[in-house]
């Protein structure tokens, strides 16, 4: 009987390397969409929490006759001066006073800015009190005027380097709100929620806190 040479039925090193490369590419293709899904989930959860905070701010004003001051010490409680005004008009959200979470889905504290005239517990505000904050989109289009209070999450990127994100960190009355963008040099993933003055006034009138 003629003998035939034995052949290997397993993978060669070259074949095994090719298989590993293919598997790696497949896994990489799966990880990118998964990462995007997680980012979107965090974004949605944070935005939903911030809308609840907006309602909490309005509810606080409806009960007390004024908006809460920012937390400047990190304990979750608002900080006031001796005259009933705020120690600072910008700081952390007073989460303990509102009974809500203090951090967004990325573990960062929520920024909160309020017009001092709307937060003063001694003078309180009226229908003639003029709020000063303004909200625009990244192209400069005005989204809201006469805003008494704003909440900001700095998103996944944190403080960020883009001009629009810097506008939300420069401690003035102008804020930018828009959909996330990865445009080089002006990346943007801040989430901005504000208290509309008309909504605040209507709730206060319904609660009997305004004449």
C-alpha angles and dihedrals in degrees: 000000000000114000119224123206115256116249126205116248094196133085120282118228090256092052092046091051091052091050091050091050091051092048090049092052092049092050092047089051090053096047096056095058090043091054090049090050091052091049091050091047091052091047093051093046092050093047091050092050091050092052088053088051090052089054088046091054091050090046090051091052091047089055100040106027094242141055121261121260121241121269107248100173101052097244095111095247124112116252121224134180125230093272096057095259128115123277085222131002092222131048139097123333108266091241096169092056091048095042092233140118118286100211138053126234090279094055097255127132117251114248116227129190126182136181104250093223089062094048101044107117093196102050099022121193132276137197089273095054108115118221114211110202125109131199124203135169123246091273093054099257111147114245100173140002132193093033116171099193139016135192120201134191113193091214129218094318095055117211092357129198102243120110093241092053091047088055088062092053104044096088098240133118096263121093136177125220125181145128116288115280134188096196106148112254094014105052111167133190103142117134115216125188122176139189109243110223092223092054091047093049092047093051091046092050091049090051092049093242095122128052 
